[in-house]
Every structure is written in C-alpha cells, then in structure tokens.
Amino acid sequence: MPIPARPRRFAVLAVLFAALAIAMLAGVGLGAVGVSPAEIVRALVRAVTGESRMAGDAVIVDIRLPRVVLAALVGSCLASAGVLYQALFRNPLADPYILGMSAGAGLGAVIALTLTASATAARFGVVPAGAFVGAIATIALVVRLASLRGVLDVTSLLLAGVAISYALSAVTAFVMVFFRESMASVVFWMMGGLGGASWPYVWMITPMLVIGLAVPMLATRELNLMLLGEERASELGVDVELFKKVLLGCGALLVAGAVSVSGLIGFVGLMTPHMVRLALGPDHRLLLPASAIGGGIVMVVADLVARVVLAPVEIPVGIVTAFVGGPFFVWLLVRRNGHR
C-alpha cells in the first residue's frame, strides 16, 4: 500500500480546507439577499469584538453562518462514518444509510422528538442519545443477521441492511401516525434539512464529531491493516474483535450526531469516501481526514443548492443528495460488476 509523503498529505488537506472555506463563503453569501465577502468578514469581526451590529449582521451571524457550519459538520460526520464502515466491512458500498444505521438513528430521534419538546430535547441531548441508541442497536442487529459462524458475509450485510432499513422506516411511520399532532414537522425533518440550524445545534454536534473522528485517527494503522482481512490483521497484532466494536461505536456516534440535527440524509457517506479514495488512494492517514473535509464540502454545496435552486421555496437537502447519490450508487454497482 503506497504511503503518501507528509508534504503531499499536508498539501492535499490544505487544498481541501481552502475549497471548504470557499464553499462556506458562498453558502453564507448567496441567498435571497446577496452578501459580499467583505460584508461577511466585517460582520464576523463585529461579532467577535463585540462592536455594535449593523442591520444585516443578524442574517449573517445568526441565520446563515450557523446553518453553513452545521452543514459542514453533518457532512464530515456522514463521510467519516462511511470511511469507517467501508474499512470495517472491506466494501466500497458500505454506507450508514444503506446499512440501515441512519434509519435506526432516525427512529430513535423521532421517538425522542415525539416524547419531548424539540427545544428541550436539543438542549439536554435527548435526541442525540435516542439517535445513538437506535444507530448502535441497528448496526449490531444487521451484523448479527449477516454473520454465519463468526464470519461476516458482505452480500448478506447489504441485504440485511436494506431489509432492516425498510422495517425501521415502517416502525417510524407507525410512531408518526400514533403521534399525529407532530407528524408534519417530523416528516419534514426525516426528509433531511438544515432549516432549523442554530448555534446550539453546532455546539451539540461538534464534540460528537471530534470524538468519533479522533479515535479512528489514532488508529489509522489498524484501519489500513483491516483492509488486508481480519485474519491477516490479527496476525499483525490487531485485536480485531475489540477494534470492530470501537469502529462500530465511533460510527454510531457520528451518525447519531448528524441525524439528530439534520434528519435522514443519504449517500454522503457513500459518495464522498469513494471519490476521495479514487483520487488519493486507500491509506487512511490521508483518506479519513480528506473524506471528513470533503463531506463538509459536499453538504455545504448540497444545502446551498437546496436553498437557491427553487428560491424562495427550499428543497429538503436529503432530496438533493439522493438525486445525485442514487445514480452514483448505480454507477458503483456497474463498475464493480464490470471489474468482476
């Protein structure tokens, strides 16, 4: 496996950070009312220094900026989780959405939303906790169904993920019917969107991303060895069973953070790691941080498209990612079968 030189890694990450900054600047500046980059900078300076605000500062600092930052964090969570599961299952088609984890996290979050006032749930972390429990329970069930005598079958994994995802979607629909007074808001939330973005949501998801990403970043060697197969990784000193549990937990934390603040958004965790892997190779020392940044770029751009393409009507961002991700998934399948 080729090892990217450190200067190259830094150069690639610097370019990605610059692209993310440009995407976020566009996300803040474009909308029903255009804002120039200079105005954005001045508004941020006034917010940091405590100077008296101008008339348009509230739109920049309190509405658009938290939404753009939250989009970047959600994209990073989903893309990072995709990297972890593709490494764990050694399958480029593995994805939190396809494996049913997003559906499980969505069910847990919906139950929390319907049983608790949404503002209170966000403040005390009930929704993230519900999403995390749903995500970890779902992936544990999917892995159990796809395992035969301790061996995880990839085809069975994907089939089990799809089946469980449909079943959990049905349970979620039943919960919404049972609590029909909150059905409209929950349905819109499940389509995936960032319309309710605020700084408290940013502060809530940030530690979940930091923890969920930092732990695998300390174990990129083990991630690389997992690509060789569990038996070979074990021979090279990896405690495979423990490491699998750690990856599942980190992935569940990342998915729970994303789902709890943005609803169900599919294909970001599938598309982004695969595109980064095609461009930069499979070494997780570069793949994992590059995918996290790339996921932020994808989500910021997708949210911008959702806001402006039919303005003043806003499209749920989950529809935008599905519109692009569906054909991308088909292309992956065709390409994979062509190689076979």
URUR-V20008 format. One record per helix or strand of 2 or more residues. SS is the DSSP state (hx for helix, st for strand). FROM is the first residue (numbers start at 1). TO is the last residue. If there is no record, write none. Layout:
BEGIN
ss:SS from:FROM to:TO
ss:SS from:FROM to:TO
END
This chain:
BEGIN
ss:hx from:6 to:29
ss:hx from:37 to:49
ss:hx from:57 to:88
ss:hx from:101 to:115
ss:hx from:118 to:124
ss:hx from:126 to:146
ss:st from:147 to:148
ss:st from:151 to:152
ss:hx from:154 to:178
ss:hx from:180 to:190
ss:hx from:199 to:217
ss:hx from:220 to:226
ss:hx from:230 to:235
ss:hx from:240 to:262
ss:hx from:268 to:280
ss:hx from:284 to:308
ss:hx from:317 to:339
END
